[in-house]
Structures are given as C-alpha cells and as structure tokens.
Amino acid sequence: MMMNRRMFTSAAALFALTACSNKFRVYTGPPVTSVVVQKSRRQMFLMNGNDVLEAYDFELGFTPEGHKQTEGDGKTPEGAYFIDRKNPNSSFYLSIGISYPNAADRARARELGRRPGGDIFIHGTPREKRSTADWTAGCIAVRDREMEDIYAMVNVGTPIFLNS
C-alpha cells in the first residue's frame, strides 16, 4: 500500500510539473516539506512528510567527506539548515541557497581562526563537468533539467537535512 502511494505521489508530482520551453516550470503537486541529502550515497530526496516525491543523484565538493568547517575546504555542510533563497540568474543555471553557516558554524570557524565560508547551493551542472565526480566548492550539483524541477518544487523556508 505504501509503495503504491509513493508511486502515485511520484507520478502525480511528475505530471504536475508542466513542460515549458524555458527553465522555469510550474509545480502544482504535493508540497515539499523537507529535503534530505545523503552525502555518502550521493542521493537527495524531496519529501512530503514521509513520502518521497523525487530522488536525485548529485555531485559534491572536491573534498566530500565530513562537515564543512572553513572557507575553501571543499566540503559540503552536514546538519539541519533551510532553503534561504532562490537564484534564477545563477552561474550554474538555477540555484537554491542553503542557510549555511549558522551560528554554530561561525563559532567553530572562529575558534579555528578562519572564516566559515558560505554561498552553499543546490545548483545545475555545466556541460564540461557532467562526467566529473565531486567538483564543486561545497555545493550540491544536479543536472540542469533536474534543477528545473527542484527549483519549481522547493520553496524558500523548506528545511534541508544533510547527512554524511
């Protein structure tokens, strides 16, 4: 029963994304209530409660293991954050911002005498990077077509949970 519900929900979500000739899609399916990122599996899930609406593979920063601590470390944050902005004019097609760094991240970096970094996004992938694993500076990169769906489905304020 749960699998049928998930399949229906996923099919409804795909149907609800209108096929447009440009990068801005309209989504009218169930709301995305959270984003779950499993770094080691390289999988991101758009969730509605306990139901998976969509799942995506992705690439990470050039040093993917562990929590981002300082600017330039090539790591992707781990922990609970939220989507804090959308950028329709991203250098990486479309992007949605992750609220890193939080107060604890800033304090940890300050203890190390460094800056925490910032501007962590989920974004598209330039054509020349599409066969390169883990190339970002700490962001989460998906294919441009997938980013169109994510951009349409995920709203500012949505919680995002990044796990190792």
C-alpha positions, 0 to 999 in steps of 0.5 A: 500500500505504501509503495503504491502511494509513493508511486502515485505521489511520484507520478502525480508530482511528475505530471504536475510539473508542466513542460515549458520551453524555458527553465522555469516550470510550474509545480502544482503537486504535493508540497515539499516539506523537507529535503534530505541529502545523503552525502555518502550515497550521493542521493537527495530526496524531496519529501512530503512528510514521509513520502518521497516525491523525487530522488536525485543523484548529485555531485559534491565538493572536491573534498566530500567527506565530513562537515564543512568547517572553513572557507575553501575546504571543499566540503559540503555542510552536514546538519539541519539548515533551510532553503534561504533563497532562490537564484534564477540568474545563477552561474550554474543555471538555477540555484537554491541557497542553503542557510549555511553557516549558522551560528554554530558554524561561525563559532567553530570557524572562529575558534579555528581562526578562519572564516566559515565560508558560505554561498552553499547551493543546490545548483545545475551542472555545466556541460564540461563537468557532467562526467566529473565526480565531486567538483564543486566548492561545497555545493550540491550539483544536479543536472540542469533539467533536474534543477528545473524541477527542484527549483519549481518544487522547493520553496524558500523556508523548506528545511534541508537535512544533510547527512554524511 
